[in-house]
Amino acid sequence: MDIKRLENMRLENKVWLSSPTMHGEELEYIKEAYDTNWMSTIGKNLNEVERITCEKIGCKYSVALASGTAALHMAVKLAGVKRGDYVFCSDVTFDATVNPVVYEGGIPVFIDTEYDTWNMDPVALEKAFEIYPDVKVVVVAHLYGTPGKIDEIRAVCDKHGAVIVEDAAESLGATYKGQQTGSFGDVGIISFNGNKIITGSAGGMLLTNDKAQAEKVRKWSTQAREAAPWYQHEELGYNYRMSNVIAGVVRGQYPHLEEHIAQKKAIYERYKEGFKGLPVTMNPLNEGVAVPNYWLSCMIIDAEGMCRQVRSETEALYISEPGKSCPTEILEAIAAVNAEGRPIWKPMHMQPIYRNNPFITEDGDGRAQTNAYIAGEKVDVGMDIFDRGLCLPSDNKMTPEEQAVIIAAVRKCFE
Ligand SMILES: *Cc1c(COP(=O)(O)O)cnc(C)c1O
């Protein structure tokens, strides 16, 4: 392909990071809900979506909810988080992973990330139990569709008698040692948010093998009504149930999950090929033990390939240098060709809202290392991935030609 020609191209249709991909069946199931008048939070689409989810994930029970965040909230309640409890949480993730802990009055303690999978570091997790031996709940996410070090994390949690809430919002369809993510936690969740690998436009699902847990969530999510002729309440309720219309969209999407994964995988491989020779690496796949769903293609620039970049809380500046680049420059170049990239999730321990929460690295108290960072010493892993990494346009409707334009734009940043 003529790279020079591609360099000056601007994409006619915007390529999104990851947008909904519809197939037609969704409309039929929505229409079915309409025609049968199940325009409610009860109906066949809901029953089917729960059945299909259990079949796919290999869990006994699933409860369809309004969002992945709602599912996480219910999961955190099931895990028994109470006001003032410390809860160990993934650090590099979407804030929806940790906010539900705070809804229940818990205090997130952020656990640093490892480079092998960009997920929670089991060594840092063990360190955290040394400092907080009484912690009973660990919330773990699988970033960008790559399963984390599940066995190692499970071993640490078992040793300390802690339960796992597994946030598989980004990793639906990914497997670890042949088993679906979402099925490893004591309770798990998935999301059908509009940018996820399949979508309901919104929606989420709680996953469990425990019948009593599933029944509790069914009750809590529908305003916690007791068995009585009137509205009788003994517990706090929520209006968290998924709509039967939304469930129709999810039901129509499920048959296309594997096809979406294959498209995302092809996108990842084209980027990998296209970036040959640049001082960059694609996001890790946890090969050998896991098969990711390739939800987002990401890259990280080698430390030697980074030009100078500084970020305040809300702005970024960089100094362009021949042969080098940085996420800010690359994201600008991607935007300039009419495509959407994103920074890596900014670590929770760096977020103003969580600035007073503890943060644990392999070396112990991560907050105590701030001076070392200012002095230019080794930073924590999450901050480093955030500094050097970015998410590339990963929409499964992107054509190879459109992707070639994006690849050319990225390559040009390193000239
Ligand atoms: C999307 C996402 C969620 C939240 O799901 P919603 O359905 O948007 O509420 C939670 N955790 C992670 C890691 C996510 O990416």
The ligand as a Gaussian input file, in Angstrom:
#p B3LYP/6-31G(d) Opt

LIG

0 1
 C      -18.344000      -0.626000      31.088000
 C      -17.746000      -1.027000      32.344000
 C      -18.505000      -1.127000      33.525000
 C      -19.884000      -0.594000      33.679000
 O      -20.839000      -1.064000      32.874000
 P      -22.122000      -0.162000      32.530000
 O      -23.020000      -1.147000      31.879000
 O      -21.654000       0.930000      31.631000
 O      -22.686000       0.352000      33.810000
 C      -17.887000      -1.621000      34.659000
 N      -16.605000      -1.978000      34.646000
 C      -15.833000      -1.879000      33.561000
 C      -14.415000      -2.331000      33.638000
 C      -16.371000      -1.373000      32.377000
 O      -15.588000      -1.230000      31.302000

